[in-house]
Amino acid sequence: MRVLMIVNPVASRINSAVERTAQRELEESVTVEVVRTTRPLEAAELARKGVDDGFDAIIVLGGDGTANEVLNGIGAEVPIGLLPGGGTSVMARNLGLPPSIPA
């Protein structure tokens, strides 16, 4: 399975250690390609490109805004996972997830 992990490196709780931990954990069971956003609204574009490139799933490592961009960008075309890392993490809380992942 090929997974695209879209990372918002400026999300409140994201740093290189968190990103490495997430990637390492995912790589135990899937092939992961990591892309980082560099500007607002780019997550939707990266997700769309991931779908077009045949990725089996999209993982979002970021906050509510990044997750929202990805969801609005591709809808239900492929499975989407959320690794929360924003300051508020409302979506994660509503899904019963912790507000962030450990480094």
N, C-alpha and C positions, 0 to 999 in steps of 0.2 A: 504494500500500500504506500502510495506517495502522498505526503502531507505538506502543505505550504503553511509555514508559521509566519504570520504577519505581526511584526513587533513595532509598537510605538515606543521608541527609546526615550521620549520625554514624558511618558506617563509617570505619575507621582511615585509609584512603587516599583518602577522598572530600573534595573541597573544591569551591568554586564554579568554579574554573578547570577541574578535571577534568570536572565536570558540563557546563560550556559546551562543552568540546572534544568530549565524547561526543555531545552533541546536535547540534553543528555537523556532525560527520562523518556522523551518521545522516541528517541533513536533506539531504545531497547526493543521496540515493537514495530516501528515503521521507518520508512525513509523520509527524512525531513529536509526541506529546503527553507532557509530563513531569508526573509526580506524585511527591511526596516523602512518605515515611513520617514519622509523628510519634510513633509508639508501637509497642511490640512487637506482633507478630502482625497488624499492619495490612497488610503486603505481600500476604498471601493475599487479604484483602478487596479490595484495589485490583486485584489480578490478576483475581479473579472478576468484578468490575465491568467491567474491561476486556474480558473475553471476552463478557459480556452486552451490552456496548455495541458489539460488532462489530469490535474491533481485530483485525488480521490476525496480529499477533505481539506478544510481550511481551519487553522487554529489561530485564534486571536490572542496575543499577549499584549494587553493594554487596558485602557479604561472603557467606560461606557461609550464615549464618543467613537473610539476606534471600532468597538463591537457594532455600534449602530451603523457606521459607514459600511462595514463589511456586509451586515445583514441587508441593508438597503441596496448594496451593490450587486448581490447575487441571489438574494432570497433563499429559496429552498433547493437550489440546483444541486448542491453537494452538502454533506454534513458539515456543520460548523461547531467548533469547540471553543470554549472561553477559558482562558487562564487570566484571572483578574489581576490588574495591576494599577488601577487608577486610584485616585484619592477617595472617591465615594463608593464606587463599585455597586451601584444600585442594582444593575442587572444581575450581578453575581449573587447579591443578597436575596433578590427575588427568586432566584433559582436554587437557593439553599447552599450556595458555594461560599467558601471563606472569602474575605475581602482581598486577599493577596496570596501568592504562593511563597514558600520559604526559599531563601537563596541556598 
